[in-house]
Amino acid sequence: MYSRHRFPGEIISYCVWWYYTFPLSYRDTEKMMLYRGIEVTYESIREWCQKFGQQYANQLQRKRRYITDKWHLDEMVVTIKKQQYYLWRAVDSEGNVLNVLLQRHRDTEAAKRFFRKLLKKQGFVPRVMVTDKLKSYEAAKKQVMPSVEHRQHKGLNNRAENSHQPTRVRERRMRRFKSPGQAQRFLSAFDPIRSHFHPKQHDLSSKRYREQMRQCFEDSWEITCVKDAA
């Protein structure tokens, strides 16, 4: 997995985890490694994140224990080079991010495109879908998921709206996204990796939280092949 790389997999994986888990820049990550006596350039860290980030994210999603059948959908505005885009996001009732898709519009066709991508990735149709009152959701649902119960109420969709907050933090830290492609690539890896290392601490006892974090680390070592190489 890490053949032809000058640095061992442990260092590469730590840099990728740090960058996606915390609001750090590539240069911040470089400084953190230098503090530990490891000299690596931010250009190398960027290459590692682009090469391995999506691989790690895909494997983390495959390891998820379950996805609930109640999905919350919402969209947020993202400005890229003075152009307005819409980031569509779906999460389940436990807050697991199911999919994100950046699109130029938020009309019925855009909603249908997001639904189809979401269903293809998850492999099953939800029992309930919760959205705000955007009419595009209802029109698209009738064509793509006619059997799904649809609840339209802004107050019921806080889970999806709250899931936008980490994206906003990173957007500010990165001084906005540079292009639609760059934003889509980053967020596709960012959501699964960040959520993996951020269990819902307020819902857990201290003991249970530590146990869950230990399991998160075990999973990450398995995914990055670091444990096998140790």
Protein Blocks (a to p, Z undefined) as FASTA:
>chain_A
ZZoiabdfklmmmmmmmmmmpccdfklmmmmmmmnopacdfklmmmmmmmmmmmmmmmmm
mmpmbdcfbdcdddddddeehiacdddddddfkopafbdcddfbfcfklmmmmmmmmmmm
nopacfbdcddfbfklmmmmmmmmmmbccdddfklmmmmmmmmmmmmmmmmmnnpafbfk
lmmmmmmmmmmmmmmmmccfklpcfklmmmmmmmmmmmmmmmnommmmZZ
